[in-house]
Structure formats: structure tokens, C-alpha cells
Amino acid sequence: MRVSVAVLHEVPADSFRVYREHEIQELIEHLKQLDLIVGFNISRFDYRVLRAYTTFDLDSLPTFDILAEIHKGLGFRLSLGHLAEKTMGRPKGGDGLQAVDWFRQGNWEDLIKYCTEDVAITRDLFYHGVQKGYLVYTNKAGAMLRFPTPWKIDDLVSAQK
């Protein structure tokens, strides 16, 4: 699998940076400078894709993977779309299969918009967990449940050092 588009949201500038495949080395160098990298399935997906572009050990980056935390706590995984909709009432605007189609069509505008929105949803879900102390999901019976998120940014950054 190749990288089509990678999007990075950086705090405190509250800005998004888009990287295309020919800029992946810049992205990796940028990631090395950060105190904490927050993602959703970043360890099992994003880093695996990026490994084709570098010999650098991406697992050494200061990373907090929301999906890994959910899996550790619940024993199963939940989708970003499910968590965003149940926690924030915010559905995702597309899916990974549509993103592949946009890539094949050369539709960079929609692809970048989709990827940027995914990063914004991840950011907002993380901040909801930090500020409110929980994320919301439904179980197989349809009951709304809270997943506790005792996340403190300072503690997460310290744990990575």
C-alpha cells in the first residue's frame, strides 16, 4: 500500500498540513520533532504504511493510539465513525473505499478533504476524551455505554519520554 495523502494537525497553531507521497520524508522528519502524536489506529495502519518509506523505527515516536486504548480497555475495536457519531453526534463524511476511488480518479480535492476531516474528527474525539473523561459507544444490544478516558495530556507526553 502506498501513501496518497497524509494530514497532520498541529497544536497550538491549530493548523492542518497536507503531505503527498513525494513529501513523506518531510512528514517523517516533522513527526520526529513532536512531543506527542495522537492518532486513531495509527500504530496498526498509518505506521505500517509509512514503513515502506523509511528505515526509521516509527514505533519509537511518542504515540498515543486511541483505537489501541479502546481495544485494551474493551477487548474489541470500534470504528472512528461509530465513536464520532455516538460521542459527538458527528458522522464521518465518507469511508476508506471511497478514498481509494478518489485516488484512482485523481480526485485530490475530495481525497484531501476526506483525510483532513478524519484528522479533525480524531482531534475532536481525543479532546472530548480529555475534557469529559469518556467516549460513547453502543454495544451489540444497542445500549449506549461510556468508555472511560482518564487521559491527561501532560501525563501522556511524560509517559512517552
C-alpha positions as a printed Julia matrix, in Angstrom:
161×3 Matrix{Float64}:
   0.0    0.0     0.0
   1.22   3.49   -0.83
   0.57   6.89    0.69
  -1.73   9.1    -1.33
  -2.31  11.85    1.23
  -1.27  12.26    4.84
  -2.68  15.03    7.0
  -1.17  16.31   10.23
  -2.95  18.65   12.62
  -0.58  20.58   14.8
  -1.28  22.24   18.13
  -1.11  25.06   19.23
  -1.17  26.56   15.72
  -4.46  24.74   15.06
  -3.33  24.14   11.5
  -3.51  21.22    9.11
  -0.58  20.23    6.93
  -1.15  18.03    3.89
   1.62  15.76    2.66
   1.58  13.96   -0.68
   3.65  10.85   -1.4
   6.69  12.8    -2.61
   6.71  14.68    0.73
   6.67  11.66    3.07
  10.27  12.19    4.2
   9.26  15.71    5.32
   6.33  14.21    7.24
   8.56  11.68    8.99
  11.08  14.38    9.94
   8.21  16.52   11.24
   6.87  13.61   13.33
  10.3   13.13   14.92
  10.1   16.68   16.32
   6.73  16.33   18.07
   6.16  15.75   21.79
   3.09  13.59   21.19
   1.43  12.13   18.12
  -2.23  11.23   18.57
  -3.98   9.06   16.03
  -6.7    6.52   15.53
  -5.28   3.13   14.52
  -2.02   4.93   13.8
   0.16   2.1    15.12
  -1.51  -0.71   13.17
  -2.26   1.18    9.96
  -0.54   4.52    9.38
   2.88   3.49   10.67
   2.72   0.2     8.73
   2.13   2.14    5.51
   4.88   4.64    6.32
   7.41   1.84    6.97
   7.75   1.39    3.21
   9.26   4.88    3.04
  11.8    4.82    5.85
  14.19   2.71    7.89
  13.47   4.87   10.95
  11.75   2.97   13.78
   8.32   4.63   13.78
   7.38   2.72   16.94
   9.92   4.9    18.77
   7.81   8.01   18.12
   5.84   9.39   21.08
   2.47   8.0    20.02
  -0.95   7.74   21.61
  -3.28   5.49   19.62
  -6.93   5.99   20.59
  -8.03   2.71   19.0
  -5.3    0.76   20.81
  -6.53   2.23   24.11
 -10.11   1.24   23.33
  -9.07  -2.27   22.35
  -7.0   -2.59   25.52
  -9.96  -1.48   27.66
 -12.83  -3.25   25.9
 -11.18  -6.22   24.23
 -12.59  -5.23   20.84
 -12.26  -2.38   18.37
 -14.71   0.34   17.44
 -14.62   2.41   14.28
 -13.78   6.08   14.25
 -17.13   6.75   12.6
 -19.04   4.88   15.31
 -17.26   6.72   18.12
 -17.62  10.12   16.42
 -21.33   9.63   15.83
 -22.14   8.23   19.28
 -19.85  10.56   21.24
 -20.22  13.83   19.33
 -23.23  13.26   17.08
 -20.9   13.75   14.13
 -20.93  11.16   11.35
 -17.95  10.68    9.08
 -18.24  12.12    5.6
 -17.0    9.06    3.74
 -15.05   5.86    4.05
 -11.72   4.35    3.1
 -13.12   2.65   -0.02
 -14.37   5.98   -1.34
 -10.92   7.44   -0.64
  -9.33   4.71   -2.78
 -11.73   5.57   -5.62
 -10.87   9.28   -5.34
  -7.18   8.38   -5.51
  -7.69   6.23   -8.62
  -9.69   9.03  -10.24
  -7.04  11.61   -9.36
  -9.66  13.49   -7.36
  -7.18  15.12   -4.96
  -9.59  17.77   -3.71
 -12.14  15.29   -2.31
  -9.39  12.97   -1.06
  -7.63  15.75    0.86
 -10.97  16.98    2.24
 -11.84  13.45    3.43
  -8.43  12.89    5.06
  -8.47  16.31    6.72
 -11.94  15.65    8.12
 -10.78  12.29    9.52
  -7.92  14.04   11.29
 -10.3   16.73   12.62
 -12.66  14.04   13.93
  -9.75  12.24   15.6
  -8.59  15.52   17.18
 -12.09  16.33   18.45
 -12.66  12.81   19.77
  -9.35  12.93   21.63
 -10.14  16.32   23.17
 -13.61  15.11   24.15
 -11.98  12.2    25.96
  -9.51  14.52   27.68
 -12.08  17.15   28.68
 -15.11  14.99   29.51
 -13.36  11.81   30.66
 -15.26   9.41   28.41
 -16.21   8.39   24.88
 -19.61   6.95   23.98
 -20.34   3.76   22.05
 -23.2    1.3    21.68
 -22.92  -2.38   22.4
 -24.44  -5.17   20.28
 -27.72  -4.83   22.18
 -27.86  -1.14   21.23
 -27.24   0.17   24.74
 -25.28   3.44   24.95
 -22.21   2.99   27.11
 -19.32   5.18   28.22
 -15.71   4.22   27.75
 -13.69   6.0    30.49
 -10.79   8.11   29.24
  -8.62   9.22   32.13
  -6.33  10.94   29.63
  -4.24  13.88   30.75
  -2.11  15.43   28.04
   0.8   16.18   30.34
   0.8   12.59   31.59
   0.64  11.2    28.04
   3.59  13.35   26.97
   5.59  12.41   30.1
   4.89   8.71   29.56
   6.47   8.92   26.12
   9.82  10.3    27.36
